[in-house]
């Protein structure tokens, strides 16, 4: 499947890249994994303000928010356990769309479970391998996704991401500011009780 034009070079959108059967299989696998590795609510560095979403990670490295700032950790410091392995379906997705010669080391899982859950404009810049794209998969309720320029105050535009959509942020768009304005609750029946799951695959370290 060819990506649709987003208006941004390096920002590729693959609508419904995962069909309904694949979405349901992955959602069931994620539900089982979240029972073994419970998600947690991160806090903002310095202020300690809790986020409106919950998170967890798959892979040898997990993205974390600490009092001193953002970064990656080899263990789940909240649950005192290793992060679960990245599911095979997500590794296959990376191979399909990333066009990168090394595997992802992190899959960050963001859980939007309430109507007020959102994600402010930010950049994914904590990785050494900035030549690798960030591959984002949406499951469940549709969200209003916003993408801008390379400064927080740059002009931005929004579009919707639905369940099964895959967004690849790479090349000249790798460090664009982006975020989630809101989630349209009730727009999907994939997740019991509603909500949205966003999975972002990242390569953290530069390949040898």
Secondary structure, DSSP 8 states (H G I E B T S, - for coil): ---EE-SSTTEEEETT-S-HHHHHHHHHHHHHHHHHS--B--B-TTT--B-SSEEEEESSSEEEEETTEEEEESEETTTTEE-B---HHHHHHHHHH---SS--SEEEEEEE-STT--EEEE-----S-TTS-EEEEEEES-EEEEE--SSTTS--EEEEE-TT-EEEE-GGGTT--EEEEEE-TTS--SSTT--EEEEEEE--S---
